[in-house]
Amino acid sequence: MLSLVAGITLPWSLPLTLVIYGIVVAVAVWIYRDASARGSDRAILWFLATLVFTIVPVLVYMYLHRAEGPAR
C-alpha cells in the first residue's frame, strides 16, 4: 500500500492503473488526430472505440491503414 498524508493509503495497483489508462488515452488521441488528418468522418468513433475496447481498435486501425503510410 502507498502511504499518503494523514494516514490515507492507496492500493499498490493504483499508480499502475493510472499509467495504463494514461497510455490508452494517449493512443486514442493519436488515432483521432491521425484519422482526422486522413479526412475520416469517423475519427470520433475511432477515438471512442479505442477508449472502450483498448487494443482491438488500434490493431484494426493499423491494419486498415497499413498501405497508406503515415498521414501528412
Predicted model as a PDB file, atoms N, CA, C, CB and O in Angstrom, pLDDT in the B-factor column:
MODEL        1                                                                  
ATOM      1  N   MET A   1       0.835  -1.181   0.000  1.00 53.00           N  
ATOM      2  CA  MET A   1       0.000   0.000   0.000  1.00 53.00           C  
ATOM      3  C   MET A   1       0.883   1.249   0.000  1.00 53.00           C  
ATOM      4  CB  MET A   1      -0.951  -0.005   1.215  1.00 53.00           C  
ATOM      5  O   MET A   1       1.945   1.278   0.621  1.00 53.00           O  
ATOM      6  N   LEU A   2       0.428   2.253  -0.694  1.00 52.00           N  
ATOM      7  CA  LEU A   2       1.118   3.528  -0.705  1.00 52.00           C  
ATOM      8  C   LEU A   2       0.573   4.397   0.411  1.00 52.00           C  
ATOM      9  CB  LEU A   2       0.969   4.227  -2.070  1.00 52.00           C  
ATOM     10  O   LEU A   2      -0.639   4.498   0.598  1.00 52.00           O  
ATOM     11  N   SER A   3       1.468   5.019   1.146  1.00 54.00           N  
ATOM     12  CA  SER A   3       1.042   5.859   2.252  1.00 54.00           C  
ATOM     13  C   SER A   3       1.017   7.314   1.816  1.00 54.00           C  
ATOM     14  CB  SER A   3       1.964   5.673   3.464  1.00 54.00           C  
ATOM     15  O   SER A   3       1.996   7.823   1.271  1.00 54.00           O  
ATOM     16  N   LEU A   4      -0.089   7.971   2.054  1.00 55.00           N  
ATOM     17  CA  LEU A   4      -0.232   9.390   1.748  1.00 55.00           C  
ATOM     18  C   LEU A   4      -0.341  10.174   3.051  1.00 55.00           C  
ATOM     19  CB  LEU A   4      -1.471   9.644   0.845  1.00 55.00           C  
ATOM     20  O   LEU A   4      -0.245   9.595   4.133  1.00 55.00           O  
ATOM     21  N   VAL A   5      -0.538  11.465   2.956  1.00 58.00           N  
ATOM     22  CA  VAL A   5      -0.682  12.305   4.142  1.00 58.00           C  
ATOM     23  C   VAL A   5      -1.901  11.896   4.954  1.00 58.00           C  
ATOM     24  CB  VAL A   5      -0.785  13.778   3.746  1.00 58.00           C  
ATOM     25  O   VAL A   5      -2.864  11.355   4.410  1.00 58.00           O  
ATOM     26  N   ALA A   6      -1.859  12.147   6.212  1.00 58.00           N  
ATOM     27  CA  ALA A   6      -2.957  11.904   7.149  1.00 58.00           C  
ATOM     28  C   ALA A   6      -3.344  10.431   7.224  1.00 58.00           C  
ATOM     29  CB  ALA A   6      -4.165  12.726   6.755  1.00 58.00           C  
ATOM     30  O   ALA A   6      -4.494  10.106   7.519  1.00 58.00           O  
ATOM     31  N   GLY A   7      -2.395   9.544   6.960  1.00 58.00           N  
ATOM     32  CA  GLY A   7      -2.661   8.131   7.120  1.00 58.00           C  
ATOM     33  C   GLY A   7      -3.519   7.498   6.040  1.00 58.00           C  
ATOM     34  O   GLY A   7      -3.953   6.356   6.191  1.00 58.00           O  
ATOM     35  N   ILE A   8      -3.773   8.216   4.954  1.00 62.00           N  
ATOM     36  CA  ILE A   8      -4.566   7.661   3.857  1.00 62.00           C  
ATOM     37  C   ILE A   8      -3.664   6.747   3.042  1.00 62.00           C  
ATOM     38  CB  ILE A   8      -5.182   8.792   2.961  1.00 62.00           C  
ATOM     39  O   ILE A   8      -2.560   7.140   2.667  1.00 62.00           O  
ATOM     40  N   THR A   9      -4.113   5.558   2.771  1.00 65.00           N  
ATOM     41  CA  THR A   9      -3.320   4.618   1.981  1.00 65.00           C  
ATOM     42  C   THR A   9      -4.037   4.269   0.689  1.00 65.00           C  
ATOM     43  CB  THR A   9      -3.029   3.346   2.786  1.00 65.00           C  
ATOM     44  O   THR A   9      -5.266   4.238   0.624  1.00 65.00           O  
ATOM     45  N   LEU A  10      -3.255   4.011  -0.317  1.00 65.00           N  
ATOM     46  CA  LEU A  10      -3.783   3.614  -1.619  1.00 65.00           C  
ATOM     47  C   LEU A  10      -3.270   2.222  -1.947  1.00 65.00           C  
ATOM     48  CB  LEU A  10      -3.381   4.631  -2.728  1.00 65.00           C  
ATOM     49  O   LEU A  10      -2.173   1.851  -1.529  1.00 65.00           O  
ATOM     50  N   PRO A  11      -4.039   1.459  -2.681  1.00 74.00           N  
ATOM     51  CA  PRO A  11      -3.537   0.154  -3.102  1.00 74.00           C  
ATOM     52  C   PRO A  11      -2.353   0.330  -4.047  1.00 74.00           C  
ATOM     53  CB  PRO A  11      -4.654  -0.669  -3.782  1.00 74.00           C  
ATOM     54  O   PRO A  11      -2.268   1.330  -4.759  1.00 74.00           O  
ATOM     55  N   TRP A  12      -1.452  -0.629  -4.055  1.00 71.00           N  
ATOM     56  CA  TRP A  12      -0.252  -0.532  -4.879  1.00 71.00           C  
ATOM     57  C   TRP A  12      -0.572  -0.492  -6.367  1.00 71.00           C  
ATOM     58  CB  TRP A  12       0.668  -1.693  -4.588  1.00 71.00           C  
ATOM     59  O   TRP A  12       0.242  -0.011  -7.155  1.00 71.00           O  
ATOM     60  N   SER A  13      -1.735  -0.985  -6.766  1.00 78.00           N  
ATOM     61  CA  SER A  13      -2.070  -1.057  -8.183  1.00 78.00           C  
ATOM     62  C   SER A  13      -2.601   0.260  -8.749  1.00 78.00           C  
ATOM     63  CB  SER A  13      -3.084  -2.137  -8.402  1.00 78.00           C  
ATOM     64  O   SER A  13      -2.711   0.403  -9.967  1.00 78.00           O  
ATOM     65  N   LEU A  14      -2.924   1.201  -7.904  1.00 81.00           N  
ATOM     66  CA  LEU A  14      -3.483   2.463  -8.402  1.00 81.00           C  
ATOM     67  C   LEU A  14      -2.527   3.204  -9.341  1.00 81.00           C  
ATOM     68  CB  LEU A  14      -3.843   3.363  -7.234  1.00 81.00           C  
ATOM     69  O   LEU A  14      -2.961   3.621 -10.415  1.00 81.00           O  
ATOM     70  N   PRO A  15      -1.258   3.390  -8.995  1.00 84.00           N  
ATOM     71  CA  PRO A  15      -0.367   4.074  -9.942  1.00 84.00           C  
ATOM     72  C   PRO A  15      -0.234   3.334 -11.273  1.00 84.00           C  
ATOM     73  CB  PRO A  15       1.005   4.245  -9.323  1.00 84.00           C  
ATOM     74  O   PRO A  15      -0.198   3.964 -12.330  1.00 84.00           O  
ATOM     75  N   LEU A  16      -0.161   2.027 -11.226  1.00 85.00           N  
ATOM     76  CA  LEU A  16      -0.071   1.241 -12.450  1.00 85.00           C  
ATOM     77  C   LEU A  16      -1.327   1.404 -13.295  1.00 85.00           C  
ATOM     78  CB  LEU A  16       0.157  -0.234 -12.121  1.00 85.00           C  
ATOM     79  O   LEU A  16      -1.240   1.547 -14.514  1.00 85.00           O  
ATOM     80  N   THR A  17      -2.474   1.385 -12.667  1.00 86.00           N  
ATOM     81  CA  THR A  17      -3.739   1.575 -13.368  1.00 86.00           C  
ATOM     82  C   THR A  17      -3.797   2.945 -14.024  1.00 86.00           C  
ATOM     83  CB  THR A  17      -4.914   1.402 -12.409  1.00 86.00           C  
ATOM     84  O   THR A  17      -4.237   3.061 -15.168  1.00 86.00           O  
ATOM     85  N   LEU A  18      -3.364   3.978 -13.323  1.00 90.00           N  
ATOM     86  CA  LEU A  18      -3.364   5.331 -13.887  1.00 90.00           C  
ATOM     87  C   LEU A  18      -2.424   5.444 -15.075  1.00 90.00           C  
ATOM     88  CB  LEU A  18      -2.973   6.347 -12.825  1.00 90.00           C  
ATOM     89  O   LEU A  18      -2.746   6.118 -16.053  1.00 90.00           O  
ATOM     90  N   VAL A  19      -1.274   4.799 -15.007  1.00 91.00           N  
ATOM     91  CA  VAL A  19      -0.338   4.812 -16.129  1.00 91.00           C  
ATOM     92  C   VAL A  19      -0.949   4.109 -17.338  1.00 91.00           C  
ATOM     93  CB  VAL A  19       0.993   4.140 -15.734  1.00 91.00           C  
ATOM     94  O   VAL A  19      -0.851   4.607 -18.459  1.00 91.00           O  
ATOM     95  N   ILE A  20      -1.570   2.970 -17.120  1.00 91.00           N  
ATOM     96  CA  ILE A  20      -2.185   2.226 -18.229  1.00 91.00           C  
ATOM     97  C   ILE A  20      -3.311   3.039 -18.870  1.00 91.00           C  
ATOM     98  CB  ILE A  20      -2.728   0.866 -17.733  1.00 91.00           C  
ATOM     99  O   ILE A  20      -3.395   3.115 -20.096  1.00 91.00           O  
ATOM    100  N   TYR A  21      -4.168   3.639 -18.063  1.00 93.00           N  
ATOM    101  CA  TYR A  21      -5.240   4.470 -18.622  1.00 93.00           C  
ATOM    102  C   TYR A  21      -4.680   5.694 -19.328  1.00 93.00           C  
ATOM    103  CB  TYR A  21      -6.208   4.902 -17.522  1.00 93.00           C  
ATOM    104  O   TYR A  21      -5.240   6.141 -20.329  1.00 93.00           O  
ATOM    105  N   GLY A  22      -3.596   6.236 -18.825  1.00 95.00           N  
ATOM    106  CA  GLY A  22      -2.943   7.365 -19.496  1.00 95.00           C  
ATOM    107  C   GLY A  22      -2.452   6.976 -20.878  1.00 95.00           C  
ATOM    108  O   GLY A  22      -2.597   7.741 -21.831  1.00 95.00           O  
ATOM    109  N   ILE A  23      -1.873   5.792 -20.989  1.00 95.00           N  
ATOM    110  CA  ILE A  23      -1.403   5.305 -22.289  1.00 95.00           C  
ATOM    111  C   ILE A  23      -2.575   5.075 -23.237  1.00 95.00           C  
ATOM    112  CB  ILE A  23      -0.597   4.004 -22.118  1.00 95.00           C  
ATOM    113  O   ILE A  23      -2.489   5.407 -24.419  1.00 95.00           O  
ATOM    114  N   VAL A  24      -3.661   4.512 -22.732  1.00 95.00           N  
ATOM    115  CA  VAL A  24      -4.846   4.272 -23.565  1.00 95.00           C  
ATOM    116  C   VAL A  24      -5.410   5.599 -24.086  1.00 95.00           C  
ATOM    117  CB  VAL A  24      -5.932   3.504 -22.761  1.00 95.00           C  
ATOM    118  O   VAL A  24      -5.770   5.702 -25.258  1.00 95.00           O  
ATOM    119  N   VAL A  25      -5.485   6.595 -23.231  1.00 96.00           N  
ATOM    120  CA  VAL A  25      -5.993   7.912 -23.655  1.00 96.00           C  
ATOM    121  C   VAL A  25      -5.050   8.528 -24.687  1.00 96.00           C  
ATOM    122  CB  VAL A  25      -6.151   8.865 -22.432  1.00 96.00           C  
ATOM    123  O   VAL A  25      -5.512   9.104 -25.672  1.00 96.00           O  
ATOM    124  N   ALA A  26      -3.747   8.416 -24.478  1.00 97.00           N  
ATOM    125  CA  ALA A  26      -2.779   8.967 -25.436  1.00 97.00           C  
ATOM    126  C   ALA A  26      -2.906   8.289 -26.800  1.00 97.00           C  
ATOM    127  CB  ALA A  26      -1.344   8.808 -24.902  1.00 97.00           C  
ATOM    128  O   ALA A  26      -2.843   8.961 -27.829  1.00 97.00           O  
ATOM    129  N   VAL A  27      -3.082   6.985 -26.822  1.00 96.00           N  
ATOM    130  CA  VAL A  27      -3.249   6.259 -28.089  1.00 96.00           C  
ATOM    131  C   VAL A  27      -4.568   6.643 -28.751  1.00 96.00           C  
ATOM    132  CB  VAL A  27      -3.194   4.729 -27.856  1.00 96.00           C  
ATOM    133  O   VAL A  27      -4.626   6.784 -29.972  1.00 96.00           O  
ATOM    134  N   ALA A  28      -5.621   6.813 -27.966  1.00 96.00           N  
ATOM    135  CA  ALA A  28      -6.921   7.217 -28.522  1.00 96.00           C  
ATOM    136  C   ALA A  28      -6.824   8.599 -29.162  1.00 96.00           C  
ATOM    137  CB  ALA A  28      -8.010   7.216 -27.422  1.00 96.00           C  
ATOM    138  O   ALA A  28      -7.395   8.834 -30.226  1.00 96.00           O  
ATOM    139  N   VAL A  29      -6.112   9.500 -28.525  1.00 96.00           N  
ATOM    140  CA  VAL A  29      -5.915  10.844 -29.097  1.00 96.00           C  
ATOM    141  C   VAL A  29      -5.098  10.751 -30.380  1.00 96.00           C  
ATOM    142  CB  VAL A  29      -5.208  11.782 -28.077  1.00 96.00           C  
ATOM    143  O   VAL A  29      -5.400  11.426 -31.365  1.00 96.00           O  
ATOM    144  N   TRP A  30      -4.058   9.911 -30.367  1.00 94.00           N  
ATOM    145  CA  TRP A  30      -3.243   9.738 -31.572  1.00 94.00           C  
ATOM    146  C   TRP A  30      -4.084   9.213 -32.729  1.00 94.00           C  
ATOM    147  CB  TRP A  30      -2.072   8.784 -31.295  1.00 94.00           C  
ATOM    148  O   TRP A  30      -3.975   9.711 -33.850  1.00 94.00           O  
ATOM    149  N   ILE A  31      -4.915   8.221 -32.471  1.00 94.00           N  
ATOM    150  CA  ILE A  31      -5.766   7.663 -33.528  1.00 94.00           C  
ATOM    151  C   ILE A  31      -6.753   8.717 -34.021  1.00 94.00           C  
ATOM    152  CB  ILE A  31      -6.525   6.411 -33.019  1.00 94.00           C  
ATOM    153  O   ILE A  31      -6.989   8.826 -35.224  1.00 94.00           O  
ATOM    154  N   TYR A  32      -7.327   9.487 -33.114  1.00 95.00           N  
ATOM    155  CA  TYR A  32      -8.261  10.542 -33.515  1.00 95.00           C  
ATOM    156  C   TYR A  32      -7.567  11.559 -34.429  1.00 95.00           C  
ATOM    157  CB  TYR A  32      -8.842  11.251 -32.269  1.00 95.00           C  
ATOM    158  O   TYR A  32      -8.100  11.925 -35.477  1.00 95.00           O  
ATOM    159  N   ARG A  33      -6.384  12.010 -34.025  1.00 94.00           N  
ATOM    160  CA  ARG A  33      -5.663  13.009 -34.830  1.00 94.00           C  
ATOM    161  C   ARG A  33      -5.242  12.435 -36.171  1.00 94.00           C  
ATOM    162  CB  ARG A  33      -4.432  13.521 -34.076  1.00 94.00           C  
ATOM    163  O   ARG A  33      -5.315  13.133 -37.182  1.00 94.00           O  
ATOM    164  N   ASP A  34      -4.809  11.196 -36.207  1.00 92.00           N  
ATOM    165  CA  ASP A  34      -4.400  10.566 -37.453  1.00 92.00           C  
ATOM    166  C   ASP A  34      -5.599  10.387 -38.385  1.00 92.00           C  
ATOM    167  CB  ASP A  34      -3.732   9.213 -37.174  1.00 92.00           C  
ATOM    168  O   ASP A  34      -5.510  10.670 -39.580  1.00 92.00           O  
ATOM    169  N   ALA A  35      -6.712   9.919 -37.836  1.00 92.00           N  
ATOM    170  CA  ALA A  35      -7.913   9.738 -38.659  1.00 92.00           C  
ATOM    171  C   ALA A  35      -8.416  11.087 -39.174  1.00 92.00           C  
ATOM    172  CB  ALA A  35      -9.024   9.026 -37.851  1.00 92.00           C  
ATOM    173  O   ALA A  35      -8.858  11.184 -40.319  1.00 92.00           O  
ATOM    174  N   SER A  36      -8.352  12.117 -38.349  1.00 93.00           N  
ATOM    175  CA  SER A  36      -8.765  13.451 -38.801  1.00 93.00           C  
ATOM    176  C   SER A  36      -7.850  13.961 -39.904  1.00 93.00           C  
ATOM    177  CB  SER A  36      -8.770  14.439 -37.626  1.00 93.00           C  
ATOM    178  O   SER A  36      -8.321  14.557 -40.873  1.00 93.00           O  
ATOM    179  N   ALA A  37      -6.553  13.733 -39.769  1.00 91.00           N  
ATOM    180  CA  ALA A  37      -5.601  14.173 -40.790  1.00 91.00           C  
ATOM    181  C   ALA A  37      -5.824  13.444 -42.109  1.00 91.00           C  
ATOM    182  CB  ALA A  37      -4.168  13.953 -40.311  1.00 91.00           C  
ATOM    183  O   ALA A  37      -5.535  13.989 -43.175  1.00 91.00           O  
ATOM    184  N   ARG A  38      -6.330  12.229 -42.046  1.00 89.00           N  
ATOM    185  CA  ARG A  38      -6.626  11.465 -43.256  1.00 89.00           C  
ATOM    186  C   ARG A  38      -7.989  11.838 -43.849  1.00 89.00           C  
ATOM    187  CB  ARG A  38      -6.584   9.971 -42.952  1.00 89.00           C  
ATOM    188  O   ARG A  38      -8.363  11.345 -44.913  1.00 89.00           O  
ATOM    189  N   GLY A  39      -8.723  12.704 -43.160  1.00 90.00           N  
ATOM    190  CA  GLY A  39     -10.017  13.137 -43.669  1.00 90.00           C  
ATOM    191  C   GLY A  39     -11.160  12.201 -43.324  1.00 90.00           C  
ATOM    192  O   GLY A  39     -12.215  12.251 -43.957  1.00 90.00           O  
ATOM    193  N   SER A  40     -10.965  11.357 -42.337  1.00 89.00           N  
ATOM    194  CA  SER A  40     -12.015  10.416 -41.954  1.00 89.00           C  
ATOM    195  C   SER A  40     -13.157  11.143 -41.255  1.00 89.00           C  
ATOM    196  CB  SER A  40     -11.448   9.317 -41.042  1.00 89.00           C  
ATOM    197  O   SER A  40     -12.932  11.988 -40.388  1.00 89.00           O  
ATOM    198  N   ASP A  41     -14.380  10.807 -41.640  1.00 93.00           N  
ATOM    199  CA  ASP A  41     -15.542  11.378 -40.970  1.00 93.00           C  
ATOM    200  C   ASP A  41     -15.927  10.564 -39.733  1.00 93.00           C  
ATOM    201  CB  ASP A  41     -16.724  11.456 -41.937  1.00 93.00           C  
ATOM    202  O   ASP A  41     -16.886  10.901 -39.038  1.00 93.00           O  
ATOM    203  N   ARG A  42     -15.182   9.498 -39.462  1.00 93.00           N  
ATOM    204  CA  ARG A  42     -15.435   8.641 -38.297  1.00 93.00           C  
ATOM    205  C   ARG A  42     -14.314   8.710 -37.272  1.00 93.00           C  
ATOM    206  CB  ARG A  42     -15.625   7.204 -38.740  1.00 93.00           C  
ATOM    207  O   ARG A  42     -14.121   7.766 -36.505  1.00 93.00           O  
ATOM    208  N   ALA A  43     -13.586   9.792 -37.246  1.00 94.00           N  
ATOM    209  CA  ALA A  43     -12.457   9.920 -36.324  1.00 94.00           C  
ATOM    210  C   ALA A  43     -12.905   9.824 -34.866  1.00 94.00           C  
ATOM    211  CB  ALA A  43     -11.734  11.246 -36.559  1.00 94.00           C  
ATOM    212  O   ALA A  43     -12.229   9.200 -34.048  1.00 94.00           O  
ATOM    213  N   ILE A  44     -14.028  10.432 -34.544  1.00 96.00           N  
ATOM    214  CA  ILE A  44     -14.519  10.388 -33.160  1.00 96.00           C  
ATOM    215  C   ILE A  44     -14.921   8.959 -32.777  1.00 96.00           C  
ATOM    216  CB  ILE A  44     -15.723  11.348 -32.980  1.00 96.00           C  
ATOM    217  O   ILE A  44     -14.770   8.567 -31.620  1.00 96.00           O  
ATOM    218  N   LEU A  45     -15.428   8.183 -33.734  1.00 96.00           N  
ATOM    219  CA  LEU A  45     -15.770   6.790 -33.443  1.00 96.00           C  
ATOM    220  C   LEU A  45     -14.524   5.955 -33.173  1.00 96.00           C  
ATOM    221  CB  LEU A  45     -16.559   6.184 -34.601  1.00 96.00           C  
ATOM    222  O   LEU A  45     -14.532   5.096 -32.293  1.00 96.00           O  
ATOM    223  N   TRP A  46     -13.451   6.203 -33.926  1.00 95.00           N  
ATOM    224  CA  TRP A  46     -12.189   5.520 -33.649  1.00 95.00           C  
ATOM    225  C   TRP A  46     -11.697   5.871 -32.245  1.00 95.00           C  
ATOM    226  CB  TRP A  46     -11.122   5.897 -34.705  1.00 95.00           C  
ATOM    227  O   TRP A  46     -11.228   5.002 -31.510  1.00 95.00           O  
ATOM    228  N   PHE A  47     -11.807   7.141 -31.882  1.00 96.00           N  
ATOM    229  CA  PHE A  47     -11.393   7.594 -30.552  1.00 96.00           C  
ATOM    230  C   PHE A  47     -12.180   6.881 -29.454  1.00 96.00           C  
ATOM    231  CB  PHE A  47     -11.576   9.112 -30.426  1.00 96.00           C  
ATOM    232  O   PHE A  47     -11.598   6.342 -28.512  1.00 96.00           O  
ATOM    233  N   LEU A  48     -13.495   6.883 -29.582  1.00 96.00           N  
ATOM    234  CA  LEU A  48     -14.342   6.253 -28.565  1.00 96.00           C  
ATOM    235  C   LEU A  48     -14.145   4.741 -28.503  1.00 96.00           C  
ATOM    236  CB  LEU A  48     -15.804   6.565 -28.840  1.00 96.00           C  
ATOM    237  O   LEU A  48     -14.125   4.158 -27.419  1.00 96.00           O  
ATOM    238  N   ALA A  49     -14.000   4.112 -29.662  1.00 96.00           N  
ATOM    239  CA  ALA A  49     -13.777   2.665 -29.680  1.00 96.00           C  
ATOM    240  C   ALA A  49     -12.464   2.312 -28.990  1.00 96.00           C  
ATOM    241  CB  ALA A  49     -13.773   2.137 -31.124  1.00 96.00           C  
ATOM    242  O   ALA A  49     -12.380   1.303 -28.290  1.00 96.00           O  
ATOM    243  N   THR A  50     -11.444   3.138 -29.185  1.00 95.00           N  
ATOM    244  CA  THR A  50     -10.163   2.885 -28.529  1.00 95.00           C  
ATOM    245  C   THR A  50     -10.281   3.049 -27.021  1.00 95.00           C  
ATOM    246  CB  THR A  50      -9.087   3.823 -29.077  1.00 95.00           C  
ATOM    247  O   THR A  50      -9.685   2.277 -26.270  1.00 95.00           O  
ATOM    248  N   LEU A  51     -11.028   4.024 -26.575  1.00 94.00           N  
ATOM    249  CA  LEU A  51     -11.215   4.197 -25.132  1.00 94.00           C  
ATOM    250  C   LEU A  51     -11.957   3.020 -24.513  1.00 94.00           C  
ATOM    251  CB  LEU A  51     -11.972   5.488 -24.851  1.00 94.00           C  
ATOM    252  O   LEU A  51     -11.642   2.605 -23.398  1.00 94.00           O  
ATOM    253  N   VAL A  52     -12.933   2.483 -25.224  1.00 94.00           N  
ATOM    254  CA  VAL A  52     -13.768   1.419 -24.663  1.00 94.00           C  
ATOM    255  C   VAL A  52     -13.112   0.041 -24.812  1.00 94.00           C  
ATOM    256  CB  VAL A  52     -15.141   1.417 -25.340  1.00 94.00           C  
ATOM    257  O   VAL A  52     -13.070  -0.737 -23.859  1.00 94.00           O  
ATOM    258  N   PHE A  53     -12.603  -0.254 -26.008  1.00 94.00           N  
ATOM    259  CA  PHE A  53     -12.112  -1.604 -26.289  1.00 94.00           C  
ATOM    260  C   PHE A  53     -10.592  -1.715 -26.318  1.00 94.00           C  
ATOM    261  CB  PHE A  53     -12.660  -2.071 -27.597  1.00 94.00           C  
ATOM    262  O   PHE A  53     -10.073  -2.791 -26.617  1.00 94.00           O  
ATOM    263  N   THR A  54      -9.884  -0.680 -26.030  1.00 88.00           N  
ATOM    264  CA  THR A  54      -8.422  -0.545 -25.958  1.00 88.00           C  
ATOM    265  C   THR A  54      -7.674  -1.095 -27.165  1.00 88.00           C  
ATOM    266  CB  THR A  54      -7.924  -1.232 -24.737  1.00 88.00           C  
ATOM    267  O   THR A  54      -7.583  -0.391 -28.171  1.00 88.00           O  
ATOM    268  N   ILE A  55      -7.144  -2.284 -27.129  1.00 91.00           N  
ATOM    269  CA  ILE A  55      -6.182  -2.738 -28.133  1.00 91.00           C  
ATOM    270  C   ILE A  55      -6.810  -3.176 -29.446  1.00 91.00           C  
ATOM    271  CB  ILE A  55      -5.387  -3.863 -27.582  1.00 91.00           C  
ATOM    272  O   ILE A  55      -6.181  -3.033 -30.494  1.00 91.00           O  
ATOM    273  N   VAL A  56      -8.016  -3.699 -29.428  1.00 94.00           N  
ATOM    274  CA  VAL A  56      -8.627  -4.224 -30.658  1.00 94.00           C  
ATOM    275  C   VAL A  56      -8.797  -3.121 -31.718  1.00 94.00           C  
ATOM    276  CB  VAL A  56      -9.996  -4.862 -30.340  1.00 94.00           C  
ATOM    277  O   VAL A  56      -8.396  -3.344 -32.860  1.00 94.00           O  
ATOM    278  N   PRO A  57      -9.368  -1.946 -31.404  1.00 93.00           N  
ATOM    279  CA  PRO A  57      -9.481  -0.908 -32.430  1.00 93.00           C  
ATOM    280  C   PRO A  57      -8.126  -0.413 -32.940  1.00 93.00           C  
ATOM    281  CB  PRO A  57     -10.267   0.257 -31.885  1.00 93.00           C  
ATOM    282  O   PRO A  57      -8.002  -0.037 -34.106  1.00 93.00           O  
ATOM    283  N   VAL A  58      -7.131  -0.411 -32.089  1.00 92.00           N  
ATOM    284  CA  VAL A  58      -5.795   0.011 -32.518  1.00 92.00           C  
ATOM    285  C   VAL A  58      -5.265  -0.947 -33.577  1.00 92.00           C  
ATOM    286  CB  VAL A  58      -4.822   0.077 -31.313  1.00 92.00           C  
ATOM    287  O   VAL A  58      -4.753  -0.513 -34.609  1.00 92.00           O  
ATOM    288  N   LEU A  59      -5.385  -2.233 -33.329  1.00 92.00           N  
ATOM    289  CA  LEU A  59      -4.913  -3.216 -34.304  1.00 92.00           C  
ATOM    290  C   LEU A  59      -5.698  -3.137 -35.608  1.00 92.00           C  
ATOM    291  CB  LEU A  59      -5.014  -4.622 -33.726  1.00 92.00           C  
ATOM    292  O   LEU A  59      -5.114  -3.221 -36.689  1.00 92.00           O  
ATOM    293  N   VAL A  60      -7.008  -2.977 -35.516  1.00 93.00           N  
ATOM    294  CA  VAL A  60      -7.843  -2.861 -36.722  1.00 93.00           C  
ATOM    295  C   VAL A  60      -7.482  -1.599 -37.499  1.00 93.00           C  
ATOM    296  CB  VAL A  60      -9.347  -2.845 -36.348  1.00 93.00           C  
ATOM    297  O   VAL A  60      -7.354  -1.645 -38.722  1.00 93.00           O  
ATOM    298  N   TYR A  61      -7.318  -0.482 -36.811  1.00 91.00           N  
ATOM    299  CA  TYR A  61      -6.982   0.783 -37.467  1.00 91.00           C  
ATOM    300  C   TYR A  61      -5.636   0.668 -38.186  1.00 91.00           C  
ATOM    301  CB  TYR A  61      -6.946   1.939 -36.435  1.00 91.00           C  
ATOM    302  O   TYR A  61      -5.498   1.089 -39.334  1.00 91.00           O  
ATOM    303  N   MET A  62      -4.660   0.100 -37.506  1.00 89.00           N  
ATOM    304  CA  MET A  62      -3.342  -0.041 -38.120  1.00 89.00           C  
ATOM    305  C   MET A  62      -3.384  -0.997 -39.307  1.00 89.00           C  
ATOM    306  CB  MET A  62      -2.327  -0.532 -37.090  1.00 89.00           C  
ATOM    307  O   MET A  62      -2.683  -0.781 -40.297  1.00 89.00           O  
ATOM    308  N   TYR A  63      -4.188  -2.041 -39.223  1.00 91.00           N  
ATOM    309  CA  TYR A  63      -4.320  -2.980 -40.338  1.00 91.00           C  
ATOM    310  C   TYR A  63      -4.975  -2.307 -41.544  1.00 91.00           C  
ATOM    311  CB  TYR A  63      -5.137  -4.210 -39.909  1.00 91.00           C  
ATOM    312  O   TYR A  63      -4.520  -2.479 -42.675  1.00 91.00           O  
ATOM    313  N   LEU A  64      -6.030  -1.551 -41.308  1.00 89.00           N  
ATOM    314  CA  LEU A  64      -6.755  -0.914 -42.410  1.00 89.00           C  
ATOM    315  C   LEU A  64      -5.936   0.158 -43.117  1.00 89.00           C  
ATOM    316  CB  LEU A  64      -8.035  -0.309 -41.896  1.00 89.00           C  
ATOM    317  O   LEU A  64      -6.131   0.400 -44.308  1.00 89.00           O  
ATOM    318  N   HIS A  65      -5.029   0.797 -42.400  1.00 84.00           N  
ATOM    319  CA  HIS A  65      -4.260   1.909 -42.975  1.00 84.00           C  
ATOM    320  C   HIS A  65      -2.796   1.562 -43.192  1.00 84.00           C  
ATOM    321  CB  HIS A  65      -4.359   3.121 -42.081  1.00 84.00           C  
ATOM    322  O   HIS A  65      -1.968   2.464 -43.320  1.00 84.00           O  
ATOM    323  N   ARG A  66      -2.460   0.300 -43.236  1.00 78.00           N  
ATOM    324  CA  ARG A  66      -1.058  -0.110 -43.345  1.00 78.00           C  
ATOM    325  C   ARG A  66      -0.443   0.290 -44.671  1.00 78.00           C  
ATOM    326  CB  ARG A  66      -0.938  -1.604 -43.165  1.00 78.00           C  
ATOM    327  O   ARG A  66       0.733   0.652 -44.709  1.00 78.00           O  
ATOM    328  N   ALA A  67      -1.188   0.239 -45.750  1.00 77.00           N  
ATOM    329  CA  ALA A  67      -0.642   0.528 -47.075  1.00 77.00           C  
ATOM    330  C   ALA A  67      -0.527   2.035 -47.347  1.00 77.00           C  
ATOM    331  CB  ALA A  67      -1.513  -0.120 -48.140  1.00 77.00           C  
ATOM    332  O   ALA A  67       0.225   2.445 -48.231  1.00 77.00           O  
ATOM    333  N   GLU A  68      -1.250   2.841 -46.611  1.00 75.00           N  
ATOM    334  CA  GLU A  68      -1.277   4.270 -46.867  1.00 75.00           C  
ATOM    335  C   GLU A  68      -0.072   5.003 -46.269  1.00 75.00           C  
ATOM    336  CB  GLU A  68      -2.550   4.856 -46.321  1.00 75.00           C  
ATOM    337  O   GLU A  68       0.263   6.104 -46.707  1.00 75.00           O  
ATOM    338  N   GLY A  69       0.572   4.404 -45.282  1.00 69.00           N  
ATOM    339  CA  GLY A  69       1.696   5.070 -44.646  1.00 69.00           C  
ATOM    340  C   GLY A  69       1.200   6.138 -43.684  1.00 69.00           C  
ATOM    341  O   GLY A  69       0.000   6.241 -43.429  1.00 69.00           O  
ATOM    342  N   PRO A  70       2.126   6.938 -43.147  1.00 65.00           N  
ATOM    343  CA  PRO A  70       1.736   7.961 -42.185  1.00 65.00           C  
ATOM    344  C   PRO A  70       0.909   9.074 -42.835  1.00 65.00           C  
ATOM    345  CB  PRO A  70       2.973   8.551 -41.529  1.00 65.00           C  
ATOM    346  O   PRO A  70       1.055   9.370 -44.021  1.00 65.00           O  
ATOM    347  N   ALA A  71       0.046   9.676 -42.034  1.00 63.00           N  
ATOM    348  CA  ALA A  71      -0.760  10.804 -42.527  1.00 63.00           C  
ATOM    349  C   ALA A  71       0.137  12.006 -42.737  1.00 63.00           C  
ATOM    350  CB  ALA A  71      -1.911  11.151 -41.538  1.00 63.00           C  
ATOM    351  O   ALA A  71       1.126  12.187 -42.027  1.00 63.00           O  
ATOM    352  N   ARG A  72      -0.201  12.801 -43.684  1.00 63.00           N  
ATOM    353  CA  ARG A  72       0.604  14.005 -43.975  1.00 63.00           C  
ATOM    354  C   ARG A  72      -0.020  15.224 -43.358  1.00 63.00           C  
ATOM    355  CB  ARG A  72       0.758  14.214 -45.484  1.00 63.00           C  
ATOM    356  O   ARG A  72       0.511  16.326 -43.494  1.00 63.00           O  
TER     357      ARG A  72                                                      
ENDMDL                                                                          
END                                                                             
